[in-house]
């Protein structure tokens, strides 16, 4: 799906080809991404199967083993999977045998140095290998990846032939004529690729003139590729594939390049083994004949050849033939399985009795049949859990393993019974000519009727309903029998467990003249559903009632708040200051909040400013707000200090009707004679001072939340104001947002309040618009206190 329109806005225009192209490109990229994920998961599952077969461990333990190996070797998990697949059948060698050079650990220094390879190159190659399906694909992939990194101009992949020579299985960067010329290499001396494969060591050809004296070089002229590398790849118990990298670049392969190419060869063992391993020619004829037979069988079966260790023990089986309906754990089927290992395709068998059964048949030739087991099977693209039994029989020196799916009729009957039981319904059938009927066992359970009493006739069905529902059900049955009209009727019955709510759905089958002769349908117990519906209706009614109560409370609280906290429509003048006041309630919820303010002139000419915030909403918050607002003014008017007033208010809140209530508050007293502002706070955000175009917060004196403790401590601070100063007292709704810390909100308020160079401070409504969230905010109360520019001492 895409949000971009496929057609222009104007009706009737031709499609916007650029937009369509972008849509197609995006969908193609998404498809490629999903295919890569699926292919990568398949590689991981195959590698886990290989490790499970080697170690006899669980899938989780196999994945943990791969991750530990990758970490120890400084590789990605995908690289380790490819390497594990390539080394699956590699056996320990004797002391006199040569082994291919093991690449050193990956260089992890950030950034490639001169002549070095980027440390992430192998990771990119391992991801590209998941889309490789043939040796030719592998050659093209290597050429694309190695050209910028090592200067590769051509790639050739040779596999060892049974007679000892080489066969060109994949190539890229060379023309068809040259590929045909080198398609088969006899077992003669002087061939660098064959020499590398025989010795099990890489061959670095870095001087055409000297190398030409020893080897027959590929290319006409040989100088076409001045430097070459032939790297043996172990894809089984020995090196059976050699990888050729031909370069236009002259000179030696640097140590980092050699290290990288050796690691590439080791990485390629996995995909080469996946699509390159095939049955030995010695059994090819028999395997081909068996495959021809198996191609025509409609069952899942494979022909296995035992693979033994040097001690003679069976380590695994090779699949020599497979039927087309046989599929493994990763989706390969039929001939795709030929040449692969039994435990690689089905790693879980290593822990099943089937493995021991295979060994038993191999030892005494007696057939083996397993106990039934469950297995996921893909049927028409849908995964289905089915029951199987496995059978093993000897065929020559090998085994034939087949999987037999059990008859589906028993399962269908069980599924029908399960559906009736889980859906609490059962089928019914009546013959109108004979009057006989037939019920499923679930219908007898629904009606709590003993099956020995038999089926109730269709005409007697309404008498089972409650008296209130009998007429409706009787009318529906009569129309069904006389006119063949289908019915779907709910009704109630009385049982030992109480009232049950049932539903009968039925239709008639008519003869050639249109006369109903048979009725079939089902009866369903809807008691649980109906009870839930009734409970839901009751809950909705309770919610509506509660909603009404809350709405009424909100209306009363809002009117009480308006009466207790009148908001002036114009700025007020107090003690020579200009005070602008804003109060905005929350935009969500039914309850009103407890934010409040006071701005009055005291008898001695000073001004008192108070801003507070009571925790909670509703009538309780409004009552606490009124108590604190009027008490705070009365205490200060009667001579109490700011800190003393806070201490007494704390005690008052602790002994109020809500002993768990709390509040924050800031009190400020302004003396116009000295232009001195004294203030104290109780757990409240600090005032913001705007002076000479800069905004900063006043340092908060110590003060505890009101209602937090019965032994509080409060301190006062003071600041001298200058003409043109602006002081903002506010509640936390101005700076708090649910998705961020309060520090960010304070920074946002300071930026919004600081005027631009040469500009006057922003009006209060503009300041609120720049700081408040459009929706979901809390109550906000703000006092904007300004000293006129022409104020005198």
GUTORVO-102001 format. One record per residue (C-alpha): residue in three letters; x, y, z. Coordinates in steps of 0.5 Angstrom, whole numbers, plus 2048, in hexadecimal, padded with zeros to 3 digits. Layout:
! GUTORVO-102001
ALAXYZ/...
! end
This chain:
! GUTORVO-102001
UNK800800800/UNK8028077FF/UNK80080E801/UNK8028117FA/UNK7FC8127F5/UNK7FC80E7EF/UNK7F98137EB/UNK7F981B7EB/UNK7F481F7EF/UNK7F18217E9/UNK7EB81C7E6/UNK7EC8197E0/UNK7F481A7DF/UNK7F98157DD/UNK7FD8117E3/UNK8038157E6/UNK8088107E3/UNK80D8137E8/UNK8098117EE/UNK80780A7EB/UNK80F8097EA/UNK81080B7F1/UNK80B8067F4/UNK80D8007EF/UNK8148017F1/UNK8128027F9/UNK80E7FB7F8/UNK8147F87F5/UNK8197FA7FA/UNK8147F77FF/UNK8137F17FC/UNK81B7F07FB/UNK81C7F1802/UNK8177EC804/UNK81A7E7800/UNK8217E9803/UNK81E7E880A/UNK81B7E1808/UNK8217DE804/UNK8257E180A/UNK8207DD80F/UNK8217D780B/UNK8297D780B/UNK8287D8813/UNK8247D2813/UNK8287CD80F/UNK82E7CF813/UNK82A7CE81A/UNK8297C7817/UNK8307C6815/UNK8327C881C/UNK82C7C381F/UNK82F7BD81B/UNK8367BE81D/UNK8357C0825/UNK82E7BC826/UNK82B7C3829/UNK8257C7829/UNK8237CC824/UNK8247D2829/UNK82B7CF82B/UNK82D7CE824/UNK82B7D5823/UNK82F7D7829/UNK8357D3827/UNK8357D7820/UNK8357DE824/UNK83B7DC828/UNK83F7D9822/UNK83D7E081E/UNK83F7E4824/UNK8467E0826/UNK8487E181E/UNK8467E881E/UNK8417E6818/UNK8397E8817/UNK8347E2819/UNK8337E1811/UNK83A7E0810/UNK83B7DB815/UNK8347D8812/UNK8387D780B/UNK83E7D580E/UNK83B7CF812/UNK8377CD80C/UNK83D7CC808/UNK8417C980E/UNK83B7C4810/UNK83E7BE80D/UNK8467BF80E/UNK8497BA812/UNK8507BB816/UNK8567B9811/UNK85C7B5813/UNK8627B8814/UNK8657B780D/UNK85F7BA80A/UNK85F7C1808/UNK85A7C6809/UNK8587CD806/UNK85A7D3809/UNK8567D580F/UNK8547DD80E/UNK8577E1814/UNK8527E5818/UNK84E7EA815/UNK8517F1816/UNK84D7F681A/UNK8517FC819/UNK84C802817/UNK84D804810/UNK85180080B/UNK85880280A/UNK85C802804/UNK85C7FB800/UNK8577F9806/UNK8507F6805/UNK84A7FA809/UNK8487F580F/UNK8417F580D/UNK8427F2806/UNK8417EB808/UNK83B7ED80C/UNK8387F0805/UNK83A7EA801/UNK8377E5806/UNK8307E9805/UNK8317E97FE/UNK8327E17FE/UNK82B7E0800/UNK8287E27F9/UNK82D7DD7F6/UNK82A7D77F3/UNK8307D47EE/UNK8377D47ED/UNK8367D97E8/UNK8327DD7EC/UNK8387DD7F1/UNK83D7DE7EC/UNK8397E57EA/UNK8387E77F1/UNK8407E67F3/UNK8427EA7ED/UNK83D7F07EF/UNK83F7F07F6/UNK8477EF7F5/UNK8487F37EF/UNK8487FA7F3/UNK84C7F67F9/UNK8517F27F6/UNK8517F47EF/UNK84E7EE7EC/UNK84C7ED7E5/UNK84A7E67E4/UNK8487E07E9/UNK8487D97E7/UNK8467D37EB/UNK8487CC7EA/UNK8467C67ED/UNK84A7BF7ED/UNK8477BA7E9/UNK8477B27EA/UNK84D7B17E6/UNK8517B67E9/UNK8507BC7E4/UNK84D7C27E5/UNK8467C57E3/UNK8447CC7E2/UNK83E7CD7E6/UNK83D7D47E6/UNK8407DA7E3/UNK8407E27E2/UNK8447E77DE/UNK8467E27D9/UNK8437E17D2/UNK83F7DB7D0/UNK8457D87CB/UNK84A7D87D1/UNK8457D57D6/UNK8447CF7D1/UNK84C7CF7D0/UNK84D7CE7D7/UNK8467CA7D9/UNK84A7C47DA/UNK8517C37DC/UNK8547BC7DC/UNK8587BA7E2/UNK85F7BC7DF/UNK8657C07E2/UNK8667C87E1/UNK85F7CA7E3/UNK85F7CF7E9/UNK8587CE7EB/UNK8597C67EB/UNK85F7C77EF/UNK85C7CB7F4/UNK8567C67F5/UNK85B7C07F5/UNK8607C47FA/UNK85A7C77FE/UNK85E7CE7FE/UNK85C7D47FB/UNK8617D67F5/UNK8627DD7F4/UNK8647DF7ED/UNK8677E67ED/UNK86D7E67E7/UNK86A7E37E0/UNK8717E27DD/UNK8737DE7E3/UNK86D7DA7E4/UNK86C7D97DD/UNK8727D47DD/UNK86F7D07E2/UNK8677D07E1/UNK8637D17DB/UNK8607D77DC/UNK8587D97DA/UNK8577DE7D5/UNK85A7E07CE/UNK85E7E47CF/UNK8607E27D6/UNK8627E97D7/UNK85A7EB7D7/UNK85A7E97DF/UNK8617EB7E2/UNK8607E87E9/UNK85B7E27EB/UNK8597DE7F1/UNK8577D77F1/UNK8547D57F8/UNK8517CE7FA/UNK84B7CE7FE/UNK8497C8802/UNK8427C6801/UNK8427BF804/UNK8477BB807/UNK84C7BE802/UNK84D7C47FE/UNK8497C27F8/UNK8487C97F5/UNK84D7CE7F3/UNK84C7D67F2/UNK8507DA7ED/UNK8507E27EE/UNK8547E57E7/UNK8567EC7E7/UNK8587F17E2/UNK85C7F47E8/UNK8647F37E8/UNK8687F17EE/UNK8677ED7F4/UNK8617EC7F8/UNK8627F07FE/UNK8617EC805/UNK85B7EF807/UNK8587ED800/UNK85A7E6801/UNK8577E6808/UNK8517E9805/UNK8517E47FF/UNK8527DE804/UNK84C7E0808/UNK8487E1802/UNK84A7D97FF/UNK8487D7806/UNK8417DB806/UNK83F7D87FF/UNK8407D1802/UNK8397D1805/UNK8357D37FE/UNK83A7CF7FA/UNK8387C97FE/UNK8317CA7FE/UNK8307CA7F7/UNK8367C67F5/UNK8367C07F8/UNK8337BA7F5/UNK8337B27F5/UNK8397AF7F4/UNK83A7AC7ED/UNK83A7A57EF/UNK8337A57F1/UNK8317AA7EC/UNK82E7A47E8/UNK82A7A17ED/UNK8287A87F0/UNK8257AA7E9/UNK8217A47E9/UNK81E7A57F0/UNK81D7AC7EE/UNK8197AA7E8/UNK8157A67EC/UNK8147AB7F2/UNK8127B07ED/UNK80B7AD7EC/UNK80A7AB7F3/UNK8047AF7F7/UNK8077AE7FE/UNK80D7B2801/UNK8137AD801/UNK81B7AE800/UNK8207A97FE/UNK8267A9803/UNK82D7A7803/UNK8317A6809/UNK8377AB80A/UNK83C7A880F/UNK8427AA813/UNK8497A7813/UNK8477A3819/UNK8417A0815/UNK83C7A3819/UNK8367A7815/UNK8367AE816/UNK8317B0811/UNK82D7AE80A/UNK82E7B1803/UNK8277B2800/UNK8287AF7F9/UNK8217AF7F7/UNK81A7B37F9/UNK8137B37F7/UNK8107B97F5/UNK80C7BA7FB/UNK8117BA800/UNK8137C0803/UNK8187C2808/UNK8187C780E/UNK81A7CD809/UNK8167CB803/UNK81A7C87FF/UNK8177C27FB/UNK8177BC7F6/UNK81E7BC7F2/UNK8207C27F6/UNK8227BE7FC/UNK8267B97F8/UNK82D7B97FA/UNK82C7BC801/UNK82D7B9808/UNK8277B680C/UNK8287BA812/UNK8297C080F/UNK8227C080C/UNK81F7BD812/UNK8237BF818/UNK81E7BD81D/UNK81E7B681B/UNK8257B581F/UNK8217B6825/UNK81B7B1823/UNK81A7AA823/UNK81A7AA81B/UNK8227AB81B/UNK8237A4820/UNK81E7A181B/UNK8227A2815/UNK8287A0818/UNK82479981A/UNK822798813/UNK829799811/UNK82C794816/UNK82678E815/UNK82279080F/UNK81C78F813/UNK817795811/UNK81579A816/UNK80F79E817/UNK80F7A481C/UNK8097A6821/UNK8047AC81E/UNK8077B381F/UNK8057BA81D/UNK8087BE817/UNK8077C5814/UNK8057C480D/UNK8047C9807/UNK7FD7C7804/UNK7FB7CC7FE/UNK8007D2801/UNK7FD7D1808/UNK8017CE80E/UNK7FD7C8811/UNK7FE7C3817/UNK7FE7BC815/UNK7FF7B5818/UNK8047B1815/UNK8087AA815/UNK80F7A9813/UNK8117A280F/UNK8187A080E/UNK81A79A809/UNK820798807/UNK8227987FF/UNK8287957FD/UNK82E799801/UNK82979F803/UNK8227A0806/UNK81C7A3804/UNK8187A7809/UNK8117A9807/UNK80C7AD80B/UNK8057AB80B/UNK7FF7B080D/UNK7FA7AD811/UNK7F37AD80E/UNK7EF7B380F/UNK7E87B1810/UNK7E97B0818/UNK7EC7B6818/UNK7E67BA815/UNK7E27B6819/UNK7E67B981F/UNK7E67C081D/UNK7DE7C081C/UNK7DD7BE823/UNK7E27C3825/UNK7DF7C8821/UNK7D87C6824/UNK7DB7C682B/UNK7DF7CD82B/UNK7D97D0828/UNK7D47CD82C/UNK7D07CB826/UNK7CD7C5823/UNK7CA7C381D/UNK7C37C081C/UNK7BF7BD817/UNK7B87BA816/UNK7B47B6811/UNK7AD7B9810/UNK7AA7B380C/UNK7AC7AE812/UNK7AD7B3818/UNK7B37B081A/UNK7B97B581C/UNK7C07B581D/UNK7C47B9822/UNK7CC7BA823/UNK7CE7B882A/UNK7CF7C082C/UNK7C87C182B/UNK7C67BC830/UNK7CB7C0835/UNK7C87C7833/UNK7C17C4835/UNK7C47C083B/UNK7C07BA838/UNK7C27B3838/UNK7C37B0832/UNK7C07AA834/UNK7B97AE833/UNK7BA7AF82C/UNK7B97B5827/UNK7B47BA829/UNK7AF7BA823/UNK7AF7C181F/UNK7A87C2821/UNK7AA7C2828/UNK7B07C6828/UNK7AC7CC82A/UNK7AA7C9830/UNK7B17C9833/UNK7B17D1832/UNK7AF7D5838/UNK7A87D7838/UNK7AA7DE836/UNK7AD7DC830/UNK7A97D682E/UNK7A47DA829/UNK7AA7DD825/UNK7AE7D6824/UNK7A77D2823/UNK7A57D781D/UNK7AC7D781A/UNK7AC7CF81A/UNK7A57CF817/UNK7A87D4811/UNK7AE7CF810/UNK7A97C9810/UNK7A47CC80C/UNK7A77D1807/UNK7AE7CF807/UNK7B07D680A/UNK7B77D580E/UNK7B77D7815/UNK7BC7DB81A/UNK7B97DB820/UNK7BC7DD827/UNK7B87DA82D/UNK7B97D8835/UNK7B97D2838/UNK7B97D0840/UNK7BE7CB842/UNK7C17C9849/UNK7C67CE848/UNK7C17D4847/UNK7BF7D7841/UNK7C27D683A/UNK7C27DA834/UNK7C27D682E/UNK7C27D7826/UNK7BF7D2821/UNK7C17D3819/UNK7BD7CE815/UNK7BB7CD80D/UNK7B77C9809/UNK7B87C4804/UNK7B37C37FF/UNK7B17BE7FA/UNK7AF7BF7F2/UNK7A97C27F4/UNK7AB7C77F9/UNK7A97C37FF/UNK7AE7C4805/UNK7B07BC806/UNK7B67BE80B/UNK7B87C3810/UNK7C07C4812/UNK7C37C9816/UNK7C77CA81C/UNK7C57CC824/UNK7CA7D1827/UNK7CB7D382F/UNK7CC7DA82F/UNK7CB7DB837/UNK7D27DD838/UNK7D27E2832/UNK7CB7E5834/UNK7CD7E583B/UNK7D37EA839/UNK7CF7EE835/UNK7CA7EF83B/UNK7D07F183F/UNK7D37F683A/UNK7CC7F983A/UNK7CC7FA841/UNK7D37FC841/UNK7D180183C/UNK7CC804840/UNK7D0805846/UNK7D5808842/UNK7D080D83F/UNK7CD80E846/UNK7D4810849/UNK7D6814843/UNK7D0818845/UNK7D281984C/UNK7D981B84A/UNK7D6820845/UNK7D182384A/UNK7D782384F/UNK7DC82784A/UNK7D682C849/UNK7D582D850/UNK7DD82D851/UNK7DE83284B/UNK7D983784D/UNK7DB837854/UNK7E2838852/UNK7E083E84E/UNK7DD841854/UNK7E3840858/UNK7E8841853/UNK7E584784F/UNK7EA849849/UNK7EB850847/UNK7EA852840/UNK7EF857840/UNK7F6858843/UNK7F685B84A/UNK7FA86084D/UNK7FD85E854/UNK803862858/UNK805865851/UNK80585F84D/UNK80185C847/UNK7FF855849/UNK7FC851843/UNK7F884B845/UNK7F6844841/UNK7F383E843/UNK7F183883E/UNK7EE832841/UNK7F082B83E/UNK7EE829837/UNK7EC822839/UNK7E881E83F/UNK7E2820842/UNK7E5823849/UNK7E782A84A/UNK7EE82B84D/UNK7F182E853/UNK7F6834850/UNK7F483B853/UNK7F7841854/UNK7F7848858/UNK7F984F857/UNK7F785485C/UNK7FA85B85F/UNK7FB85A866/UNK7F986086B/UNK80086286C/UNK801863864/UNK80585D862/UNK80285885D/UNK80185185F/UNK80184B859/UNK80084485A/UNK7FF83E855/UNK7FE837857/UNK7FC830855/UNK7F882B859/UNK7F9824857/UNK7F3821854/UNK7EC823851/UNK7E5824852/UNK7E1827858/UNK7E782485D/UNK7EC828859/UNK7E882F859/UNK7E682E860/UNK7EE82E862/UNK7EF83385D/UNK7EA838860/UNK7ED836867/UNK7F4838866/UNK7F283E861/UNK7EE842867/UNK7F383F86C/UNK7F9841869/UNK7F7849868/UNK7F484986F/UNK7FA847872/UNK7FF84C86E/UNK7FA85186F/UNK7FA850877/UNK802851877/UNK80484A876/UNK80B849872/UNK80B84586C/UNK80E83F86F/UNK80A83F875/UNK80483F870/UNK80683986D/UNK807835873/UNK800837876/UNK7FD83586F/UNK80182E86F/UNK7FE82D876/UNK7F782F874/UNK7F882A86E/UNK7FA824872/UNK7F4825876/UNK7EF826871/UNK7E982186F/UNK7EE81E86A/UNK7F581D86E/UNK7F881A868/UNK7F7820864/UNK7FD824862/UNK7FE82B85E/UNK80482F85B/UNK80483785C/UNK80983D85B/UNK80784385F/UNK80B84A85D/UNK80A851861/UNK80C85785D/UNK80E85D860/UNK80E86385B/UNK812868860/UNK81986385F/UNK816860859/UNK81785A85D/UNK81485385B/UNK81484E861/UNK81284785F/UNK811840862/UNK80F83985F/UNK80C832861/UNK80E82D85C/UNK80D832856/UNK810834850/UNK81583A850/UNK81284184E/UNK815843847/UNK81984A847/UNK81984E840/UNK81E854840/UNK82285783B/UNK820852835/UNK82284C839/UNK81E84783D/UNK820843843/UNK81D83F849/UNK81E842850/UNK82283D855/UNK81D83A859/UNK81D83A861/UNK81C834864/UNK815832865/UNK81182B866/UNK80A829862/UNK80482B867/UNK80182586A/UNK80782186A/UNK80A821871/UNK808824877/UNK80F827879/UNK81082B872/UNK815830871/UNK81583686D/UNK81983C86B/UNK819842867/UNK81C846862/UNK81C84D85F/UNK81E851859/UNK81E858857/UNK81A85A851/UNK81C85F84B/UNK818863847/UNK81685F841/UNK816858845/UNK811853844/UNK81084D849/UNK80C847847/UNK80884384C/UNK80583C84A/UNK80383584B/UNK80682F848/UNK80182E843/UNK80583483F/UNK80B83083F/UNK80982883F/UNK80882483A/UNK80781C83B/UNK80C81A835/UNK81281E838/UNK81582183F/UNK814827842/UNK81B82A841/UNK81982A839/UNK81282E83B/UNK81683383F/UNK81B834839/UNK815835834/UNK81283A839/UNK81883E83A/UNK81983E832/UNK812840831/UNK813846836/UNK819849834/UNK81884E82F/UNK81C84F829/UNK821855828/UNK81E85B828/UNK817859829/UNK81285982F/UNK810853833/UNK80B84F830/UNK803850833/UNK80184A837/UNK7FC847832/UNK80284782D/UNK806843832/UNK80183E834/UNK80083D82D/UNK80883B82C/UNK808837832/UNK802833833/UNK80082C82F/UNK7FA82D82B/UNK7F782782E/UNK7F7822834/UNK7FA828839/UNK7F9829841/UNK7F682F844/UNK7FA835843/UNK7FA83B847/UNK7FF841846/UNK801848849/UNK80484D844/UNK807852849/UNK80B858845/UNK80E85E848/UNK80D864844/UNK813867840/UNK81286E843/UNK81186B84B/UNK814870850/UNK81786E857/
! end
